[in-house]
């Protein structure tokens, strides 16, 4: 059986914790079920950035050792997390966040991944940290009991397709830059008018790329990144699609107010853009969005409620105007 290549993504301030976890994983290493790599293994004189990139791209399992220092590290939170999540979306790797110390991991780009120990209890907060490390080791043991993900070679493609994918990669890269800017703005600035204005500016830039980014809509909608999901909301504000009505309704109930607001705006845009045959489906989506807002206790005077209310009124008026009129001629006797 091929051993799993394990990549440790961690802050150097947490080196002791990384070494301790490696001790608990030692039996898996001795049995050749895993081969571990971390950046202290880089030899003197080696191009460290290239080496880290190569190890990230060839790993089967990437472990995020999550602490406040990890989240504050631009390299860990930016380069390593970004590449890990990109490969995760492609099905090339498994990514497991391990909560070492309490921190705002819920606001991170990987917040939707299953974190261990279970119930998001940080190892340092447990009565017995040893039990925490043991629990993590058992989770990893179960994971590597299966075959590692396949790292298949990319097939050859026609020149036209390669050119299209190259252009799409440029759009994807720009969207990801905007997504990171949005996430850092949301995480690091206190709630204020200035923060909202900055996020609106980022969203306007995302919407400006809607035409070029349309082929990425499904990818962005399924992304674990809140910023990339926001980019997915920008596209239906330009191109209405009944296929993604459920996605927009889901954001109304699950996302932060800023994303939820723009999801409702996208639903409102659909009122005047979708084929009339989809109006009943849209009406149901608007109803579900209202139920979601009411369940969340969102007040009737909020922007979200106001935009939704206007969309419902517009849809009702549109449906009534398009309804077949009954003939005024007398019925035959």
VEXNUGU-694953 format. One line per field, with one value per residue (C-alpha): y, x, z. Coordinates in pm, 1 decimal, padded with zeros to 6 digits. Example, Ala and Ser with C-alpha at 12.3 -4.5 7.8 and 13.67 -1.06 7.14 Angstrom:
BEGIN
yy <- (-00450.0:-00106.0)
xx <- (01230.0:01367.0)
zz <- (00780.0:00714.0)
***
This chain:
BEGIN
yy <- (00000.0:00343.8:00557.6:00883.8:01192.9:01418.4:01793.2:01994.2:02352.9:02534.5:02845.2:02808.5:02927.5:02596.8:02379.0:02202.6:02103.6:01978.1:01762.1:01628.9:01534.1:01362.4:01147.5:01027.9:00949.9:00763.1:00413.9:00508.4:00627.6:00306.8:00098.5:00306.7:00418.7:00782.0:00984.1:01324.2:01652.8:01992.4:02296.5:02231.6:01947.4:02193.8:02162.7:02470.0:02640.6:02504.6:02732.3:02705.0:02853.5:02607.3:02317.0:02403.0:02439.2:02098.4:01931.3:02102.4:01984.2:01623.7:01575.2:01338.5:01480.4:01839.3:01910.0:02265.1:02309.6:02580.6:02845.7:03223.7:03227.5:03009.4:03241.9:03546.6:03400.6:03548.0:03254.6:02980.7:03149.4:03277.1:03060.6:02720.2:02736.7:02877.2:02597.8:02330.5:02441.2:02463.7:02104.8:01998.2:02133.2:01932.6:01615.4:01574.1:01589.6:01555.2:01856.8:01827.7:02127.0:02039.5:02286.9:02322.5:02640.6:02845.3:03107.4:03253.7:02958.5:02991.8:03305.6:03131.3:03015.1:02653.1:02697.3:02447.4:02163.0:01911.0:02019.8:01782.9:01711.5:01671.7:01934.1:02195.7:02155.3:02287.8:02042.1:02299.5:02347.8:01980.7:01844.5:01594.1:01727.8:01378.9:01246.3:01524.1:01425.3:01060.5:01139.5:01328.1:01042.1:00793.6:01015.0:01027.9:00654.0:00589.1:00831.5:00677.3:00323.8:00378.5:00438.4:00795.5:01024.4:00966.7:01224.2:01153.6:01334.5:01602.6:01469.3:01641.2:01890.5:02079.8:02417.6:02602.8:02435.2:02506.9:02873.6:02892.0:02726.4:02956.7:03259.7:03108.5:03058.6:03431.7:03508.1:03251.6:03405.9:03754.0:03627.3:03454.7:03778.6:03965.4:03681.9:03703.4:04081.7:04048.3:03785.5:03983.7:04301.0:04117.0:03949.5:04232.5:04544.1:04607.0:04643.1:04995.3:05193.1:05199.9:04819.4:04786.2:05034.4:04842.7:04514.5:04676.7:04792.6:04439.7:04301.2:04555.6:04433.3:04074.4:04167.6:04340.3:03999.0:03819.8:03763.9:03613.8:03423.0:03262.9:02926.1:02919.3:02965.6:02605.4:02589.2:02912.5:02815.3:02490.9:02656.0:02635.4:02997.5:03261.9:03509.3:03279.2:03210.1:03586.7:03594.9:03327.4:03563.6:03841.0:03632.7:03578.9:03955.1:03975.5:03638.2:03499.5:03118.6:02909.4:02637.2:02845.5:02973.6:02713.0:02815.6:03179.4:03086.8:02875.8:03175.1:03384.7:03151.0:03043.7:03338.4:03668.3:03963.1:04114.1:03795.5:03726.2:04077.3:04034.2:03688.0:03854.5:04122.3:03840.7:03687.1:04027.8:04055.2:03719.1:03859.7:04058.7:03824.1:03463.6:03296.3:03340.6:02961.3:02976.1:03235.0:02983.7:02834.4:03183.6:03267.4:02960.9:03065.3:03411.9:03255.1:03030.7:03331.9:03515.4:03215.4:03205.9:03574.2:03539.4:03230.7:03425.7:03711.3:03964.8:04273.5:04403.8:04736.1:04589.4:04622.4:04247.7:04247.8:04560.2:04421.0:04090.0:04261.7:04468.3:04154.6:03972.9:04267.9:04297.9:03925.2:03925.6:04218.6:04057.0:03724.1:03898.3:04101.5:03787.7:03577.4:03488.8:03721.9:03578.9:03672.1:03938.0:03799.3:03632.3:03256.8:03057.0:02930.7)
xx <- (00000.0:00130.5:00201.6:00016.8:00233.0:00148.6:00221.1:00221.5:00097.8:00177.7:00325.1:00680.8:00559.4:00371.6:00674.9:00650.4:00289.9:00382.3:00656.9:00419.7:00159.7:00430.4:00509.3:00147.5:00160.2:00490.8:00328.9:00177.7:00519.2:00690.5:00430.1:00500.0:00138.3:00248.5:00552.4:00562.4:00705.0:00742.8:00950.7:01231.6:01337.8:01445.4:01820.2:02050.3:02087.2:01755.7:01496.0:01254.5:00954.4:00990.9:01041.2:00729.1:00529.7:00642.7:00557.7:00216.3:00140.5:00240.6:00087.8:-00206.4:-00299.2:-00248.7:-00282.1:-00360.7:-00233.6:-00481.1:-00392.6:-00410.8:-00051.6:-00147.3:-00435.8:-00208.8:00059.6:00029.6:00221.6:00022.0:-00316.7:-00242.3:-00012.3:-00048.6:-00420.0:-00496.7:-00313.1:-00455.5:-00815.5:-00759.2:-00637.1:-00917.7:-01178.6:-01010.1:-01036.0:-00658.3:-00596.5:-00753.0:-00731.8:-00779.4:-00773.6:-00654.7:-00757.0:-00460.0:-00569.2:-00891.8:-00905.0:-01143.6:-01110.9:-01486.7:-01403.1:-01138.4:-01158.6:-01163.4:-01441.4:-01669.0:-01417.8:-01458.8:-01217.6:-01069.3:-01090.4:-01463.2:-01703.6:-01433.0:-01275.1:-00920.2:-00658.8:-00512.2:-00857.1:-00912.4:-00868.4:-00628.7:-00440.9:-00294.2:-00642.7:-00684.3:-00367.8:-00466.3:-00809.9:-00651.1:-00407.2:-00694.7:-00884.9:-00579.7:-00522.4:-00877.1:-00827.4:-00503.5:-00640.4:-00777.4:-00572.7:-00446.6:-00603.7:-00479.2:-00239.8:-00308.4:-00125.8:-00314.2:-00433.7:-00331.4:-00588.9:-00644.1:-00469.2:-00803.3:-00905.4:-00569.1:-00599.2:-00951.6:-00842.5:-00541.2:-00770.9:-01004.2:-00713.4:-00641.5:-01003.4:-00994.8:-00678.2:-00830.6:-01148.8:-00939.3:-00749.9:-01076.3:-01203.7:-00899.2:-00930.0:-01295.9:-01218.9:-00936.7:-01148.2:-01432.5:-01204.3:-00969.2:-01187.2:-01451.2:-01808.3:-01845.7:-01962.9:-01604.7:-01582.4:-01913.2:-01799.8:-01475.9:-01664.0:-01906.5:-01611.8:-01469.6:-01810.6:-01842.3:-01506.9:-01632.3:-01950.9:-01746.4:-01590.2:-01927.2:-01919.9:-01571.1:-01633.9:-01964.4:-01795.6:-01670.0:-02014.1:-02056.3:-01699.8:-01737.9:-02077.9:-01931.6:-01617.3:-01533.9:-01415.2:-01671.6:-01507.9:-01543.2:-01906.5:-01957.7:-01811.1:-02064.4:-02341.0:-02210.8:-02268.7:-02649.2:-02680.1:-02583.3:-02698.6:-03012.5:-03028.0:-03307.5:-03049.4:-02890.2:-03204.0:-03161.0:-02798.8:-02901.9:-03177.4:-02929.3:-02697.7:-02980.3:-03000.4:-02637.5:-02412.2:-02318.3:-02559.3:-02346.7:-02349.6:-02715.1:-02811.7:-02648.3:-02804.2:-03145.2:-03047.2:-02966.3:-03309.3:-03463.2:-03268.3:-03412.8:-03766.7:-03720.0:-03468.8:-03587.2:-03812.2:-04177.0:-04205.0:-03970.0:-04177.0:-04348.4:-04014.0:-03881.9:-04188.4:-04116.9:-03751.9:-03856.5:-04097.4:-03820.7:-03589.0:-03854.8:-03894.7:-03516.2:-03503.7:-03791.7:-03635.1:-03312.0:-03501.9:-03409.5:-03627.2:-03876.3:-03692.7:-03363.0:-03224.4:-03257.1:-03626.6:-03684.6:-03516.5:-03699.6:-04033.8:-03981.6:-03885.6:-04200.1:-04421.8:-04254.6:-04288.5:-04654.6:-04728.5:-04537.5:-04718.1:-05055.8:-04976.9:-04878.1:-05172.8:-05427.5:-05729.4:-06078.7:-06299.0:-06561.5:-06795.0:-07115.0:-07093.5:-07303.6:-07631.4)
zz <- (00000.0:-00095.2:00214.0:00259.4:00216.5:00512.6:00499.3:00823.8:00779.4:01105.1:01263.0:01384.6:01725.1:01744.1:01665.8:02003.3:01935.6:01588.0:01734.9:01998.9:01739.9:01535.8:01841.8:01856.3:01482.9:01513.0:01491.4:01154.7:01040.5:01158.0:00974.4:00661.9:00642.3:00635.9:00529.5:00699.3:00575.9:00739.9:00650.9:00901.0:00669.9:00399.9:00343.4:00359.5:00021.8:-00107.9:-00266.6:00028.8:-00153.6:-00441.1:-00200.3:00000.5:-00320.9:-00446.2:-00116.0:-00105.3:-00457.6:-00392.2:-00044.3:00006.5:00346.9:00464.7:00836.6:00950.7:01308.8:01402.6:01660.0:01673.5:01543.2:01246.6:01154.8:01187.4:00960.0:00611.0:00463.7:00637.2:00607.3:00258.2:00048.1:00217.0:00297.7:-00048.8:-00229.4:-00000.3:-00060.1:-00435.5:-00444.0:-00210.3:-00454.4:-00730.9:-00520.7:-00511.4:-00136.6:00206.8:00436.6:00813.6:01051.7:01405.2:01675.5:01910.2:02090.4:02102.8:01825.4:01567.9:01330.2:01257.4:01057.1:00847.9:00486.9:00603.2:00860.1:00680.4:00700.6:00981.9:01253.0:01512.0:01798.9:01747.3:01883.4:01810.9:02153.8:02144.4:02270.2:02509.8:02668.9:02745.5:03096.9:02945.1:02639.5:02603.4:02529.4:02273.5:02085.5:02110.0:01964.8:01675.2:01610.2:01595.4:01350.1:01124.1:01160.9:01036.1:00748.4:00620.2:00643.9:00290.8:-00021.8:-00068.0:-00330.4:-00682.8:-00825.9:-01191.8:-01468.0:-01658.2:-01998.6:-02317.8:-02446.1:-02770.2:-02800.8:-02797.1:-02472.6:-02313.4:-02413.5:-02266.9:-01942.9:-01920.8:-01950.1:-01695.6:-01458.6:-01478.8:-01388.9:-01109.1:-00969.3:-00970.7:-00803.7:-00536.9:-00473.1:-00424.3:-00204.1:00023.6:00041.9:00142.7:00407.6:00563.9:00564.8:00736.5:00990.1:01080.5:01070.5:01337.2:01220.6:01079.4:00780.2:00651.3:00659.7:00474.2:00209.8:00157.2:00121.6:-00123.9:-00332.6:-00339.6:-00434.9:-00717.3:-00852.2:-00836.0:-01019.8:-01291.5:-01362.2:-01377.4:-01753.4:-01749.8:-01425.7:-01530.6:-01616.8:-01254.9:-01096.9:-00984.3:-00852.6:-00657.7:-00517.1:-00377.2:-00240.4:00132.7:00105.0:00216.4:-00020.3:-00319.5:-00229.6:-00227.3:-00579.2:-00673.5:-00556.3:-00783.3:-01097.0:-01051.7:-01005.8:-01374.7:-01513.2:-01348.4:-01329.1:-01179.8:-01119.0:-00841.7:-00668.2:-00394.5:-00347.6:-00297.2:-00050.4:00144.2:00181.1:00324.6:00623.0:00660.5:00574.2:00733.1:00675.2:00396.7:00187.1:00271.3:00159.2:-00180.5:-00217.3:-00175.2:-00428.9:-00673.3:-00608.3:-00678.6:-01004.8:-01109.5:-01094.9:-01413.3:-01575.4:-01548.2:-01800.4:-01686.3:-01671.5:-01370.0:-01181.7:-00954.1:-00862.1:-00793.4:-00582.0:-00369.1:-00336.4:-00216.4:00032.6:00168.7:00196.7:00400.8:00631.9:00675.2:00771.1:01013.7:01173.6:01220.6:01385.2:01116.1:01172.8:00915.5:00898.2:00778.4:00425.8:00373.0:00457.0:00245.8:-00067.2:-00025.6:00020.7:-00297.0:-00492.1:-00378.4:-00477.1:-00817.2:-00884.8:-00781.6:-01012.1:-01298.7:-01259.2:-01249.9:-01561.7:-01751.6:-01634.8:-01907.6:-01903.7:-01885.7:-02182.0:-02111.6:-02380.5:-02248.7:-02215.2:-02461.3:-02318.2)
***
